[in-house]
Amino acid sequence: MKRLPNLLTLLRMLGAAALIGLDVQRPAFWIIYALCGLSDMLDGHLARRLHAESALGGRLDSAADGLLPSSARSGCCRCAPFRAGCGFGSAA
């Protein structure tokens, strides 16, 4: 049970990586994005409640916190309406 927060964080990292391959206009993108956001809140809460805070968990959480917005941005850059603001080409 004490490993559950770290497991949630690892799943969030996998979900963030999955966003890179998804189109932002598909519902699956937004479902995974929302689940990653919920797991971000839940893993910290569980770690404190289960007294399972660790240095590794803190590092994993920080890495996942950086990975999620980067992955979401890459998904947005493939979509024409968002492309102008991402630095990859123009919104043709």
C-alpha positions as CSV (number, residue, x, y, z in Angstrom):
1,M,0.0,0.0,0.0
2,K,2.9,2.4,0.7
3,R,4.1,2.0,-2.9
4,L,0.7,3.2,-4.3
5,P,1.7,6.9,-4.5
6,N,4.9,6.1,-6.5
7,L,2.9,3.8,-8.8
8,L,0.4,6.5,-9.5
9,T,3.3,8.9,-10.3
10,L,4.8,6.3,-12.7
11,L,1.4,5.8,-14.4
12,R,1.1,9.6,-14.7
13,M,4.5,9.6,-16.5
14,L,3.3,6.9,-18.9
15,G,0.1,8.8,-19.5
16,A,2.1,12.0,-20.2
17,A,4.2,10.0,-22.7
18,A,1.1,8.7,-24.4
19,L,-0.1,12.3,-25.0
20,I,2.8,12.8,-27.3
21,G,1.3,10.4,-29.8
22,L,-2.3,11.6,-29.6
23,D,-4.0,14.4,-31.4
24,V,-5.3,17.1,-29.2
25,Q,-8.6,17.1,-31.0
26,R,-9.4,13.5,-29.9
27,P,-11.3,12.9,-26.7
28,A,-8.7,10.3,-25.6
29,F,-6.1,13.1,-25.3
30,W,-8.3,15.1,-22.9
31,I,-9.3,12.0,-20.9
32,I,-5.7,11.0,-20.4
33,Y,-4.7,14.6,-19.6
34,A,-7.5,14.8,-17.0
35,L,-6.6,11.5,-15.4
36,C,-3.0,12.6,-15.2
37,G,-4.1,15.8,-13.4
38,L,-6.2,13.8,-11.0
39,S,-3.4,11.4,-10.2
40,D,-1.1,14.4,-9.5
41,M,-3.5,15.5,-6.7
42,L,-4.1,11.9,-5.5
43,D,-0.5,10.7,-5.2
44,G,0.6,13.5,-2.9
45,H,-2.5,13.1,-0.7
46,L,-2.0,9.4,-0.5
47,A,1.7,9.7,0.3
48,R,1.0,12.0,3.2
49,R,-1.9,10.0,4.5
50,L,-0.1,6.6,4.2
51,H,3.1,8.2,5.6
52,A,4.8,7.0,2.4
53,E,6.7,10.2,1.5
54,S,10.2,9.5,0.2
55,A,13.0,11.2,-1.6
56,L,12.4,9.0,-4.7
57,G,8.7,9.8,-4.7
58,G,9.5,13.5,-4.6
59,R,11.9,13.2,-7.5
60,L,9.5,11.2,-9.5
61,D,6.7,13.6,-8.8
62,S,8.8,16.6,-9.9
63,A,9.8,14.7,-13.1
64,A,6.1,13.9,-13.8
65,D,5.1,17.5,-13.1
66,G,7.5,18.7,-15.8
67,L,6.7,15.9,-18.3
68,L,2.9,16.4,-18.4
69,P,2.8,20.1,-19.6
70,S,5.6,19.4,-22.1
71,S,3.8,16.4,-23.5
72,A,0.5,18.2,-23.7
73,R,2.2,21.1,-25.5
74,S,3.7,18.7,-28.1
75,G,0.2,17.4,-28.8
76,C,-1.1,21.0,-29.2
77,C,1.7,21.8,-31.6
78,R,0.4,19.2,-34.1
79,C,-3.0,20.9,-34.3
80,A,-3.2,23.7,-36.8
81,P,-5.1,26.3,-34.6
82,F,-2.5,25.9,-31.9
83,R,0.6,25.7,-34.1
84,A,1.2,29.4,-34.4
85,G,2.1,29.7,-30.7
86,C,4.4,26.6,-30.4
87,G,7.4,27.7,-32.4
88,F,7.1,24.9,-35.0
89,G,6.1,26.5,-38.3
90,S,3.1,28.6,-39.0
91,A,-0.7,28.1,-38.8
92,A,-1.2,27.6,-42.5
